[in-house]
């Protein structure tokens, strides 16, 4: 199970609300689940909260990890 606490994430034990917890799919290992969750939260925060990405705006992802292409998304 992965928990997304509001603070204290680096503690040995954390307390968070049940709606912030979800089961890791059976076919996914623990390390992939953590990486997906952590990177997903960072990407969301950078794009939508700090970057102000909204419907109708475009984002250019240049030299994204794992590829040598530029990708343009319109939301």
TORFILUM-656950 format. One record per atom (N, C-alpha, C, CB): residue in one letter; atom name; x, y, z. Coordinates in steps of 0.05 Angstrom, whole numbers, padded with zeros to 5 digits. Glycine has a CB too. Example, Ala and Ser with C-alpha at 12.3 -4.5 7.8 and 13.67 -1.06 7.14 Angstrom:
<pts>
<rest->A	atom->N	x->00264	y->-00114	z->00156>
<rest->A	atom->CA	x->00246	y->-00090	z->00156>
<rest->A	atom->C	x->00264	y->-00066	z->00156>
<rest->A	atom->CB	x->00226	y->-00089	z->00181>
<rest->S	atom->N	x->00257	y->-00045	z->00142>
<rest->S	atom->CA	x->00273	y->-00021	z->00143>
<rest->S	atom->C	x->00258	y->00001	z->00157>
<rest->S	atom->CB	x->00282	y->-00012	z->00114>
</pts>
This chain:
<pts>
<rest->X	atom->N	x->00017	y->-00023	z->00000>
<rest->X	atom->CA	x->00000	y->00000	z->00000>
<rest->X	atom->C	x->00018	y->00025	z->00000>
<rest->X	atom->CB	x->-00019	y->00000	z->00024>
<rest->X	atom->N	x->00009	y->00045	z->-00014>
<rest->X	atom->CA	x->00023	y->00071	z->-00015>
<rest->X	atom->C	x->00006	y->00091	z->-00002>
<rest->X	atom->CB	x->00031	y->00079	z->-00044>
<rest->X	atom->N	x->00018	y->00108	z->00014>
<rest->X	atom->CA	x->00004	y->00130	z->00027>
<rest->X	atom->C	x->00016	y->00156	z->00018>
<rest->X	atom->CB	x->00005	y->00128	z->00058>
<rest->X	atom->N	x->-00001	y->00176	z->00015>
<rest->X	atom->CA	x->00008	y->00203	z->00007>
<rest->X	atom->C	x->00002	y->00222	z->00029>
<rest->X	atom->CB	x->-00006	y->00212	z->-00020>
<rest->X	atom->N	x->00019	y->00223	z->00050>
<rest->X	atom->CA	x->00014	y->00241	z->00073>
<rest->X	atom->C	x->00018	y->00270	z->00065>
<rest->X	atom->CB	x->00032	y->00234	z->00096>
<rest->X	atom->N	x->00004	y->00288	z->00080>
<rest->X	atom->CA	x->00007	y->00316	z->00075>
<rest->X	atom->C	x->00033	y->00327	z->00085>
<rest->X	atom->CB	x->-00016	y->00331	z->00089>
<rest->X	atom->N	x->00045	y->00315	z->00105>
<rest->X	atom->CA	x->00071	y->00322	z->00116>
<rest->X	atom->C	x->00082	y->00299	z->00131>
<rest->X	atom->CB	x->00069	y->00348	z->00134>
<rest->X	atom->N	x->00108	y->00299	z->00137>
<rest->X	atom->CA	x->00120	y->00278	z->00152>
<rest->X	atom->C	x->00126	y->00253	z->00136>
<rest->X	atom->CB	x->00103	y->00270	z->00175>
<rest->X	atom->N	x->00129	y->00256	z->00110>
<rest->X	atom->CA	x->00133	y->00233	z->00092>
<rest->X	atom->C	x->00159	y->00218	z->00097>
<rest->X	atom->CB	x->00131	y->00241	z->00064>
<rest->X	atom->N	x->00178	y->00231	z->00110>
<rest->X	atom->CA	x->00204	y->00218	z->00114>
<rest->X	atom->C	x->00206	y->00206	z->00142>
<rest->X	atom->CB	x->00227	y->00238	z->00111>
<rest->X	atom->N	x->00184	y->00203	z->00155>
<rest->X	atom->CA	x->00183	y->00191	z->00182>
<rest->X	atom->C	x->00183	y->00161	z->00180>
<rest->X	atom->CB	x->00159	y->00201	z->00198>
<rest->X	atom->N	x->00189	y->00147	z->00202>
<rest->X	atom->CA	x->00186	y->00118	z->00202>
<rest->X	atom->C	x->00157	y->00110	z->00200>
<rest->X	atom->CB	x->00199	y->00107	z->00228>
<rest->X	atom->N	x->00140	y->00125	z->00212>
<rest->X	atom->CA	x->00111	y->00120	z->00211>
<rest->X	atom->C	x->00097	y->00146	z->00204>
<rest->X	atom->CB	x->00100	y->00108	z->00238>
<rest->X	atom->N	x->00076	y->00144	z->00188>
<rest->X	atom->CA	x->00061	y->00168	z->00181>
<rest->X	atom->C	x->00031	y->00163	z->00185>
<rest->X	atom->CB	x->00066	y->00177	z->00152>
<rest->X	atom->N	x->00016	y->00184	z->00189>
<rest->X	atom->CA	x->-00013	y->00182	z->00192>
<rest->X	atom->C	x->-00024	y->00199	z->00170>
<rest->X	atom->CB	x->-00023	y->00192	z->00220>
<rest->X	atom->N	x->-00043	y->00188	z->00155>
<rest->X	atom->CA	x->-00056	y->00203	z->00134>
<rest->X	atom->C	x->-00085	y->00193	z->00131>
<rest->X	atom->CB	x->-00041	y->00201	z->00107>
<rest->X	atom->N	x->-00101	y->00209	z->00117>
<rest->X	atom->CA	x->-00129	y->00202	z->00113>
<rest->X	atom->C	x->-00131	y->00178	z->00094>
<rest->X	atom->CB	x->-00145	y->00226	z->00103>
<rest->X	atom->N	x->-00151	y->00162	z->00097>
<rest->X	atom->CA	x->-00155	y->00138	z->00081>
<rest->X	atom->C	x->-00157	y->00144	z->00051>
<rest->X	atom->CB	x->-00180	y->00123	z->00090>
<rest->X	atom->N	x->-00168	y->00167	z->00043>
<rest->X	atom->CA	x->-00171	y->00173	z->00015>
<rest->X	atom->C	x->-00145	y->00179	z->00001>
<rest->X	atom->CB	x->-00190	y->00196	z->00011>
<rest->X	atom->N	x->-00123	y->00182	z->00017>
<rest->X	atom->CA	x->-00097	y->00186	z->00006>
<rest->X	atom->C	x->-00081	y->00160	z->00004>
<rest->X	atom->CB	x->-00081	y->00206	z->00022>
<rest->X	atom->N	x->-00094	y->00137	z->00009>
<rest->X	atom->CA	x->-00080	y->00111	z->00007>
<rest->X	atom->C	x->-00093	y->00095	z->-00015>
<rest->X	atom->CB	x->-00083	y->00096	z->00035>
<rest->X	atom->N	x->-00076	y->00079	z->-00028>
<rest->X	atom->CA	x->-00087	y->00061	z->-00048>
<rest->X	atom->C	x->-00069	y->00037	z->-00050>
<rest->X	atom->CB	x->-00089	y->00076	z->-00076>
<rest->X	atom->N	x->-00081	y->00015	z->-00059>
<rest->X	atom->CA	x->-00066	y->-00010	z->-00062>
<rest->X	atom->C	x->-00049	y->-00010	z->-00087>
<rest->X	atom->CB	x->-00085	y->-00034	z->-00063>
<rest->X	atom->N	x->-00025	y->-00022	z->-00085>
<rest->X	atom->CA	x->-00008	y->-00025	z->-00108>
<rest->X	atom->C	x->-00019	y->-00048	z->-00125>
<rest->X	atom->CB	x->00022	y->-00031	z->-00100>
<rest->X	atom->N	x->-00023	y->-00045	z->-00151>
<rest->X	atom->CA	x->-00033	y->-00067	z->-00167>
<rest->X	atom->C	x->-00015	y->-00092	z->-00164>
<rest->X	atom->CB	x->-00035	y->-00059	z->-00197>
<rest->X	atom->N	x->-00027	y->-00115	z->-00165>
<rest->X	atom->CA	x->-00013	y->-00141	z->-00161>
<rest->X	atom->C	x->00010	y->-00144	z->-00181>
<rest->X	atom->CB	x->-00032	y->-00164	z->-00164>
<rest->X	atom->N	x->00007	y->-00134	z->-00206>
<rest->X	atom->CA	x->00028	y->-00138	z->-00226>
<rest->X	atom->C	x->00050	y->-00118	z->-00224>
<rest->X	atom->CB	x->00015	y->-00137	z->-00253>
<rest->X	atom->N	x->00049	y->-00099	z->-00205>
<rest->X	atom->CA	x->00069	y->-00078	z->-00203>
<rest->X	atom->C	x->00086	y->-00083	z->-00178>
<rest->X	atom->CB	x->00056	y->-00050	z->-00201>
<rest->X	atom->N	x->00112	y->-00080	z->-00181>
<rest->X	atom->CA	x->00129	y->-00084	z->-00157>
<rest->X	atom->C	x->00131	y->-00058	z->-00141>
<rest->X	atom->CB	x->00158	y->-00094	z->-00165>
<rest->X	atom->N	x->00140	y->-00060	z->-00117>
<rest->X	atom->CA	x->00141	y->-00037	z->-00098>
<rest->X	atom->C	x->00157	y->-00014	z->-00109>
<rest->X	atom->CB	x->00152	y->-00046	z->-00071>
<rest->X	atom->N	x->00181	y->-00020	z->-00121>
<rest->X	atom->CA	x->00198	y->00001	z->-00130>
<rest->X	atom->C	x->00185	y->00017	z->-00154>
<rest->X	atom->CB	x->00225	y->-00011	z->-00139>
<rest->X	atom->N	x->00172	y->00003	z->-00172>
<rest->X	atom->CA	x->00159	y->00017	z->-00194>
<rest->X	atom->C	x->00135	y->00034	z->-00184>
<rest->X	atom->CB	x->00148	y->-00004	z->-00215>
<rest->X	atom->N	x->00121	y->00024	z->-00164>
<rest->X	atom->CA	x->00098	y->00038	z->-00153>
<rest->X	atom->C	x->00108	y->00064	z->-00140>
<rest->X	atom->CB	x->00083	y->00021	z->-00132>
<rest->X	atom->N	x->00129	y->00063	z->-00125>
<rest->X	atom->CA	x->00140	y->00087	z->-00112>
<rest->X	atom->C	x->00150	y->00107	z->-00133>
<rest->X	atom->CB	x->00163	y->00079	z->-00093>
<rest->X	atom->N	x->00165	y->00097	z->-00153>
<rest->X	atom->CA	x->00175	y->00115	z->-00174>
<rest->X	atom->C	x->00152	y->00128	z->-00189>
<rest->X	atom->CB	x->00193	y->00099	z->-00193>
<rest->X	atom->N	x->00132	y->00113	z->-00196>
<rest->X	atom->CA	x->00109	y->00124	z->-00211>
<rest->X	atom->C	x->00094	y->00145	z->-00194>
<rest->X	atom->CB	x->00090	y->00102	z->-00219>
<rest->X	atom->N	x->00090	y->00139	z->-00169>
<rest->X	atom->CA	x->00076	y->00158	z->-00151>
<rest->X	atom->C	x->00092	y->00183	z->-00147>
<rest->X	atom->CB	x->00070	y->00144	z->-00124>
<rest->X	atom->N	x->00118	y->00180	z->-00140>
<rest->X	atom->CA	x->00135	y->00203	z->-00134>
<rest->X	atom->C	x->00138	y->00221	z->-00159>
<rest->X	atom->CB	x->00162	y->00194	z->-00124>
<rest->X	atom->N	x->00144	y->00209	z->-00182>
<rest->X	atom->CA	x->00148	y->00224	z->-00207>
<rest->X	atom->C	x->00122	y->00237	z->-00216>
<rest->X	atom->CB	x->00160	y->00206	z->-00229>
<rest->X	atom->N	x->00100	y->00222	z->-00212>
<rest->X	atom->CA	x->00074	y->00233	z->-00220>
<rest->X	atom->C	x->00066	y->00258	z->-00204>
<rest->X	atom->CB	x->00053	y->00212	z->-00216>
<rest->X	atom->N	x->00071	y->00257	z->-00178>
<rest->X	atom->CA	x->00065	y->00280	z->-00161>
<rest->X	atom->C	x->00083	y->00304	z->-00168>
<rest->X	atom->CB	x->00069	y->00273	z->-00131>
<rest->X	atom->N	x->00108	y->00299	z->-00173>
<rest->X	atom->CA	x->00126	y->00321	z->-00181>
<rest->X	atom->C	x->00118	y->00332	z->-00208>
<rest->X	atom->CB	x->00155	y->00310	z->-00182>
<rest->X	atom->N	x->00112	y->00315	z->-00227>
<rest->X	atom->CA	x->00104	y->00325	z->-00254>
<rest->X	atom->C	x->00078	y->00341	z->-00252>
<rest->X	atom->CB	x->00100	y->00302	z->-00273>
<rest->X	atom->N	x->00059	y->00332	z->-00237>
<rest->X	atom->CA	x->00033	y->00346	z->-00234>
<rest->X	atom->C	x->00038	y->00373	z->-00221>
<rest->X	atom->CB	x->00013	y->00330	z->-00217>
<rest->X	atom->N	x->00054	y->00374	z->-00200>
<rest->X	atom->CA	x->00059	y->00399	z->-00186>
<rest->X	atom->C	x->00073	y->00419	z->-00204>
<rest->X	atom->CB	x->00076	y->00394	z->-00161>
<rest->X	atom->N	x->00094	y->00409	z->-00218>
<rest->X	atom->CA	x->00108	y->00427	z->-00236>
<rest->X	atom->C	x->00091	y->00438	z->-00259>
<rest->X	atom->CB	x->00133	y->00413	z->-00247>
<rest->X	atom->N	x->00076	y->00420	z->-00271>
<rest->X	atom->CA	x->00060	y->00428	z->-00294>
<rest->X	atom->C	x->00035	y->00445	z->-00287>
<rest->X	atom->CB	x->00051	y->00404	z->-00309>
<rest->X	atom->N	x->00020	y->00436	z->-00268>
<rest->X	atom->CA	x->-00006	y->00448	z->-00263>
<rest->X	atom->C	x->-00005	y->00469	z->-00240>
<rest->X	atom->CB	x->-00026	y->00427	z->-00255>
<rest->X	atom->N	x->00009	y->00464	z->-00219>
<rest->X	atom->CA	x->00009	y->00483	z->-00197>
<rest->X	atom->C	x->00029	y->00505	z->-00201>
<rest->X	atom->CB	x->00014	y->00469	z->-00171>
<rest->X	atom->N	x->00054	y->00498	z->-00207>
<rest->X	atom->CA	x->00075	y->00518	z->-00211>
<rest->X	atom->C	x->00075	y->00530	z->-00239>
<rest->X	atom->CB	x->00102	y->00507	z->-00204>
<rest->X	atom->N	x->00070	y->00513	z->-00259>
<rest->X	atom->CA	x->00070	y->00522	z->-00287>
<rest->X	atom->C	x->00045	y->00534	z->-00297>
<rest->X	atom->CB	x->00078	y->00499	z->-00304>
<rest->X	atom->N	x->00023	y->00531	z->-00282>
<rest->X	atom->CA	x->-00002	y->00542	z->-00290>
<rest->X	atom->C	x->-00015	y->00530	z->-00314>
<rest->X	atom->CB	x->00001	y->00571	z->-00294>
<rest->X	atom->N	x->-00009	y->00505	z->-00320>
<rest->X	atom->CA	x->-00020	y->00491	z->-00343>
<rest->X	atom->C	x->-00050	y->00488	z->-00340>
<rest->X	atom->CB	x->-00007	y->00464	z->-00348>
<rest->X	atom->N	x->-00065	y->00497	z->-00360>
<rest->X	atom->CA	x->-00094	y->00496	z->-00360>
<rest->X	atom->C	x->-00104	y->00487	z->-00387>
<rest->X	atom->CB	x->-00106	y->00524	z->-00353>
<rest->X	atom->N	x->-00130	y->00480	z->-00389>
<rest->X	atom->CA	x->-00141	y->00472	z->-00415>
<rest->X	atom->C	x->-00136	y->00494	z->-00436>
<rest->X	atom->CB	x->-00171	y->00466	z->-00413>
<rest->X	atom->N	x->-00128	y->00486	z->-00460>
<rest->X	atom->CA	x->-00122	y->00505	z->-00481>
<rest->X	atom->C	x->-00093	y->00514	z->-00482>
<rest->X	atom->CB	x->-00139	y->00529	z->-00478>
<rest->X	atom->N	x->-00078	y->00509	z->-00461>
<rest->X	atom->CA	x->-00049	y->00516	z->-00461>
<rest->X	atom->C	x->-00033	y->00493	z->-00472>
<rest->X	atom->CB	x->-00040	y->00524	z->-00433>
<rest->X	atom->N	x->-00009	y->00498	z->-00481>
<rest->X	atom->CA	x->00009	y->00478	z->-00492>
<rest->X	atom->C	x->00035	y->00477	z->-00476>
<rest->X	atom->CB	x->00015	y->00485	z->-00522>
<rest->X	atom->N	x->00045	y->00452	z->-00474>
<rest->X	atom->CA	x->00071	y->00448	z->-00460>
<rest->X	atom->C	x->00089	y->00433	z->-00480>
<rest->X	atom->CB	x->00067	y->00433	z->-00433>
<rest->X	atom->N	x->00114	y->00441	z->-00481>
<rest->X	atom->CA	x->00134	y->00429	z->-00498>
<rest->X	atom->C	x->00153	y->00414	z->-00480>
<rest->X	atom->CB	x->00149	y->00449	z->-00516>
<rest->X	atom->N	x->00155	y->00387	z->-00483>
<rest->X	atom->CA	x->00173	y->00371	z->-00468>
<rest->X	atom->C	x->00197	y->00365	z->-00485>
<rest->X	atom->CB	x->00160	y->00344	z->-00458>
<rest->X	atom->N	x->00220	y->00378	z->-00479>
<rest->X	atom->CA	x->00244	y->00375	z->-00495>
<rest->X	atom->C	x->00264	y->00357	z->-00481>
<rest->X	atom->CB	x->00256	y->00403	z->-00501>
<rest->X	atom->N	x->00274	y->00338	z->-00495>
<rest->X	atom->CA	x->00294	y->00320	z->-00484>
<rest->X	atom->C	x->00284	y->00305	z->-00459>
<rest->X	atom->CB	x->00320	y->00334	z->-00478>
<rest->X	atom->N	x->00260	y->00295	z->-00461>
<rest->X	atom->CA	x->00249	y->00280	z->-00439>
<rest->X	atom->C	x->00265	y->00255	z->-00434>
<rest->X	atom->CB	x->00219	y->00273	z->-00444>
<rest->X	atom->N	x->00268	y->00246	z->-00409>
<rest->X	atom->CA	x->00283	y->00222	z->-00404>
<rest->X	atom->C	x->00272	y->00198	z->-00419>
<rest->X	atom->CB	x->00283	y->00216	z->-00374>
<rest->X	atom->N	x->00291	y->00182	z->-00430>
<rest->X	atom->CA	x->00283	y->00158	z->-00444>
<rest->X	atom->C	x->00278	y->00162	z->-00473>
<rest->X	atom->CB	x->00258	y->00147	z->-00432>
<rest->X	atom->N	x->00283	y->00185	z->-00484>
<rest->X	atom->CA	x->00279	y->00190	z->-00512>
<rest->X	atom->C	x->00293	y->00214	z->-00522>
<rest->X	atom->CB	x->00249	y->00192	z->-00518>
<rest->X	atom->N	x->00297	y->00215	z->-00548>
<rest->X	atom->CA	x->00311	y->00237	z->-00560>
<rest->X	atom->C	x->00292	y->00253	z->-00578>
<rest->X	atom->CB	x->00335	y->00228	z->-00577>
<rest->X	atom->N	x->00268	y->00257	z->-00568>
<rest->X	atom->CA	x->00248	y->00271	z->-00584>
<rest->X	atom->C	x->00236	y->00294	z->-00568>
<rest->X	atom->CB	x->00225	y->00252	z->-00592>
<rest->X	atom->N	x->00224	y->00312	z->-00582>
<rest->X	atom->CA	x->00209	y->00334	z->-00570>
<rest->X	atom->C	x->00179	y->00328	z->-00573>
<rest->X	atom->CB	x->00216	y->00362	z->-00582>
<rest->X	atom->N	x->00164	y->00330	z->-00552>
<rest->X	atom->CA	x->00136	y->00324	z->-00553>
<rest->X	atom->C	x->00121	y->00349	z->-00545>
<rest->X	atom->CB	x->00129	y->00300	z->-00534>
<rest->X	atom->N	x->00100	y->00355	z->-00560>
<rest->X	atom->CA	x->00083	y->00378	z->-00554>
<rest->X	atom->C	x->00055	y->00369	z->-00547>
<rest->X	atom->CB	x->00083	y->00398	z->-00578>
<rest->X	atom->N	x->00046	y->00377	z->-00524>
<rest->X	atom->CA	x->00019	y->00369	z->-00515>
<rest->X	atom->C	x->00002	y->00394	z->-00513>
<rest->X	atom->CB	x->00020	y->00355	z->-00487>
<rest->X	atom->N	x->-00023	y->00392	z->-00521>
<rest->X	atom->CA	x->-00042	y->00414	z->-00517>
<rest->X	atom->C	x->-00064	y->00403	z->-00499>
<rest->X	atom->CB	x->-00054	y->00424	z->-00544>
<rest->X	atom->N	x->-00069	y->00418	z->-00477>
<rest->X	atom->CA	x->-00089	y->00409	z->-00458>
<rest->X	atom->C	x->-00115	y->00424	z->-00462>
<rest->X	atom->CB	x->-00079	y->00413	z->-00429>
</pts>
